Amino acid sequence: MSTTETRSLKAAPETVTGTHTDCPIESSNEEIAALAYSYWEARGCSGGSPEQDWLQAENELRKLRSQQCALRILEETPCALQ
């Protein structure tokens, strides 16, 4: 196999039973920070723990991304919604 063929194979998206596995689960620090900040604002800009807010935001965004990914896979899978 040539180097060009190897590169093109690596560039192709991985598939599992016809669905793409390119669903990002991890959120950016900016997304996490914005959500954590919104928790602090919702408490009236006082009290709470920045670390707890960060962890809660991480978990909430991870759960949301996971759900979005699952829906995308279901939509791409033939007969999955029948």
N, C-alpha and C positions, 0 to 999 in steps of 0.2 A: 504494500500500500504506500502510495506517495505521501509526501508531507502535506501537499495540498488536499488530498483526500482525507487525511487525518484531521486537518484543521476544519474542514467542512463538516465532518462528523461531530466534532466537539461543539460546533456552533449550533447544531440542530437542537431544538428543544426536546427534553426528555419527555416521553409519553408513557402513561400507564393505562392500558386498555382504551387507548384513543383519547385520553384527556391529558392536558398539559399540567405539569407539576410546578409551574412557575408562580405559585401563589405565595406572595411574601407574607410571612407570619410576623416578623419583627417590625417594629415601628421605629421611626427615626427619633433621635433625642429631642428634636424640635417638637414633634407631635406629642411625645410624652410630657415634655415640659409645659406645653400649652394646656393640656388637659389637667395636669397637676395644679397649675396656676389657677385654672377655673374652679377647682375644688376649694382652694384657699379663698378666692373671691366669693364663692357661694357661702363660706362661713363668715363673711363680713370682714375679710382681710385680717383676721386675728385667730390665734390658737392653732391647734392641729400640729402635725408633724410633716415637714417637707419630705422626709424619707417615706413616710406612710403614703402621702399623696402621690409620690413618684411610683411606688410599688403598685398602688391601686390603679393608677393610670396605665402602667405597663400591662397589668393583668387585663384590664378592660379592653385595651386596644388589641391585645393578643387574641382575646376571645372574639372580638368583632371581626378581626382579619380571618380567623379560623372559620367562622361562620360564613363569611363572604366566599372564602375558598371552597368550602363544602358546597355552597349553592352553585358556584361556577362549575364545579365538577359534575354536579347533578344535571345542570343545563347542557353540558357537553356530552353526557353519556346517553346514548340511544336507549330508549325504553325505560329510563330510570324514573321518570315521573308518571308513568302510565300505571 
